[in-house]
């Protein structure tokens, strides 16, 4: 191993990255774009869902109930329509996510103390949203109902027993229940997958494609020197982008950061080696830039996006998929990221994630070094 | 000096097959230090495969080769310190400048900085490209690219240089520069193995080997090869070469015909006997022609004749 040769390869690679606007653009623009895209674009919080109302009665009481809906931040009463046909149309074309129908005998039944039913029509094309809406709607109606009972008892001079048991919820780690705090740390894994696997997948394939590899392998430079020299600049760029991404998350999106920065860097360095090794391995096998970049996206970016727990929680996946996620390095890294950012978990309690990540790092780095030979087929 | 006794390149029974093709078939030859050795043959003759095996980037199926004192089959990485290989396709980085390419290759061969600086000034001057150190290699002309390739190949003073069709697509001026540099190198005792598809270029080599379908047909100095050609070569010129060709094509005693600018080169078994015969034949067919002359054979005559009959001659 000669440091001069390793540095010569790294230096050459840096010049090429700087002169290639495409890769330079990916390195600089991509982390910021992904951060903004996921920070602003993806919002799993349900707030201000559009609701249409059919108020068949139009009484003081029905208005009271509607006010309760209006006061909830989850609903936005768009308009009151005169009947089912208009309501159905609004649900059909998506202007409304929910319709509330108040019956014509609403106040009468309330006055007589008879049970009364308010109908909620929910657009369940997205089952998750529908479930949440139903829950919120029930809560609103129950709240209204409870208030009425208290008033009714109060008017009869009866003191009100406070409800015996109630649940006091406190949300930890993500106190404001902001989905951006849940999502943004994971974006770092996406950024690194792109820098690491996508960009490096091109490096070896490019040399074959342009015919420079044949001359390169006829020199004394070793396979290891070529690999390390080529990957070193991308490692530095990847770590740089991780830091930039983390700073955007903390200072722009106000995601809490409670863990240690050193642990974050340590885990990031391991994950960087994982994706670089994968990218290099793919590049060696594919020998064409196009094929290499497609494979790289398919086996690093997509799993990191869909199966790492970055957006969709692993616990809610089908069992078979949950098993598949175990062979994805991104899963462990995303898990570490969320714990470091939101919980501040110390490194000593991250073994369950760090150990598998270390194993992947070792295995894939070994695979990459073994894959490349200074030989023509 | 062991170099003088031991050949710089010694190939023994090199063979390499690809699916369906025997690319190189039991090839043996050697190249001495201070010699320019030409591998001549049509496309697909096995020239590139031979050079790749000698450069240590393609293992042979069988056979062995010594390059610059190293067994390139057993120790390809050792041999790579002693040799330089220029592939047929431009192998330098088009997005790096002339200077950066030179520095890159100097670093890979562990050339010290001061040595690199003096050497590259010297080589760039010889190549006639001193004005372009900052130009991107991709922006150079074909001839300039090949000369840059040579500069990078020579930066570490290799003992053995392997060139794969280095002057293909190169303009005559650059080609002349290129050969001048090669001749200067051999006076320093460098061994040069170059392949070429240009048969006139073969005449510039000290020795040539004619390759056909992976087999060695001849191997000797151009002069000896031509002298050993038993057959006569006749030059028949006419202002109507087409009729000349159709008339003589099926005449007796001809082993091959090569079209030239103003007529034909005809390889015949017995020049003295065939000249009057052909003249009579042409006269009978009323094809106008100048008097037929016997000429010295060129490498091309020899090669076309050998490949045409498919008879492997003595090596």
Interface residues (C-beta under 8 A of the other chain):
Chain A: X2 X4 X5 X7 X8 X9 X11 X12 X15 X16 X19 X20 X210 X211 X212 X214 X215 X216 X217 X218 X219 X220 X221 X222 X374 X375 X376
Chain B: X52 X55 X56 X57 X58 X59 X76 X77 X80 X81 X83 X84 X85 X86 X87 X89 X90 X91 X92 X93 X94 X95 X96 X100 X103 X104 X105 X107 X108 X109 X110 X149
